Amino acid sequence: MPRAATIQERFEQFHGANPWVLAELERLTAECIDAKFATISLGMLFELVRYSYGRATLGSDGDFRLNNDFRSRYARLLIERHPEWAPRIEVRALRTD
């Protein structure tokens, strides 16, 4: 029986097929920083992306799906790219299943 893909493996596949998601999260985070938000929740930003974009991602079924399991991965990517944002971005423990 084949092993199920981990969250990290699914994230890497999704991110590779949909690089625009990180770019949009980066843009929204910068706007929040400029607006002096004390903390920035990736959950809030995910909902904004879901609201703003009706377009399909390059997923296996063609539907737009922004999996909540990917929030912590995107938070870490944003911090990796912009370490100065670290104090403002909420980060939770990674799940691996």
C-alpha positions in Angstrom: 0.0 0.0 0.0 1.5 3.4 -1.0 2.4 5.8 1.8 0.1 8.9 2.0 1.8 12.2 1.3 2.8 14.3 4.3 1.5 17.8 4.8 5.0 19.0 3.9 5.0 17.0 0.6 1.5 18.2 -0.3 2.5 21.8 0.5 5.6 21.6 -1.6 3.6 20.3 -4.5 0.9 23.0 -4.1 3.4 25.8 -3.7 5.4 24.6 -6.8 2.2 24.7 -8.9 0.9 27.9 -7.4 3.7 30.4 -6.7 1.3 33.3 -6.9 -0.2 32.3 -3.5 3.1 33.2 -1.7 3.4 36.4 -3.7 -0.1 37.4 -2.7 0.4 36.5 0.9 3.6 38.5 0.9 1.8 41.5 -0.6 -1.0 41.3 2.0 1.5 40.9 4.8 3.4 44.0 3.7 0.1 45.9 3.6 -0.6 44.8 7.2 2.9 45.8 8.3 2.5 49.2 6.7 -0.9 49.6 8.4 0.8 48.9 11.8 -1.0 45.7 12.6 0.4 44.4 15.9 0.2 40.8 14.8 -0.6 39.2 11.5 -2.7 36.0 11.3 -2.1 33.8 8.2 -5.7 32.6 8.8 -7.0 36.1 8.1 -4.8 36.4 5.0 -5.9 33.0 3.8 -9.5 34.1 4.0 -8.7 37.3 2.1 -7.0 35.3 -0.7 -10.0 32.9 -0.8 -12.4 35.9 -1.0 -10.3 37.8 -3.6 -9.5 34.9 -5.9 -12.1 32.8 -7.7 -9.5 31.5 -10.1 -8.4 27.9 -10.0 -5.1 26.8 -8.7 -3.1 24.2 -10.5 -4.5 21.4 -8.3 -5.3 17.9 -9.3 -9.0 18.6 -9.6 -8.7 22.1 -10.9 -10.7 23.6 -8.0 -9.4 26.5 -6.0 -8.3 25.0 -2.7 -6.1 26.8 -0.2 -5.6 24.1 2.5 -5.5 25.4 6.0 -2.8 22.8 6.8 -0.5 25.0 4.7 -0.8 28.2 6.9 2.2 27.4 9.1 4.3 26.6 6.1 3.5 29.9 4.4 4.1 31.7 7.7 7.6 30.2 7.9 8.3 31.1 4.2 7.3 34.7 4.8 9.6 34.9 7.9 12.4 33.2 6.0 12.1 35.8 3.2 11.5 38.7 5.6 13.1 38.0 9.0 12.1 41.4 10.2 8.4 40.3 10.1 9.0 37.5 12.5 7.7 39.3 15.6 4.5 40.2 13.9 3.5 36.9 12.3 1.8 34.3 14.4 3.5 30.9 14.1 2.1 27.6 15.4 3.7 24.2 15.7 4.1 22.2 12.5 2.0 19.1 12.0 3.6 16.4 10.0 0.7 14.0 9.2 
